[in-house]
């Protein structure tokens, strides 16, 4: 499973539970295209509406309510709950270079497999003195 690089579960809800309106799945009997993850073919208009509303707001209270709607629908409808099994950990050494992302200065998503962020991280490194 490809997870999210932020604490907000939006991407997981959209990718794994978004239906036809969110275009995260395909009808039964057809192939799920590359980049789509709703292999269970779950389709619920209430979930799709909440996903669409969540992408349109930065209000945490509103998102919490929308995610509650999504979760309620999923738990009622499905015995299927995808699990994220790959933790993201990043290790670095400041002996030769400084400027790595830290918890205090998390200017980019630090794992080396995050190609776009990795390129940006490289531009921030400086030789250690």
Secondary structure, DSSP 4 states (H G I P E B T S, - for coil): ----SSS-THHHHHHHH--TTTTS---TTSPPPTT---TT----HHHHHHHHHHHT---HHHHHHHHHHHHHHHHHH-S--------------TTTEE----SSS--S---TT-HHHHHHHHHH-EE--
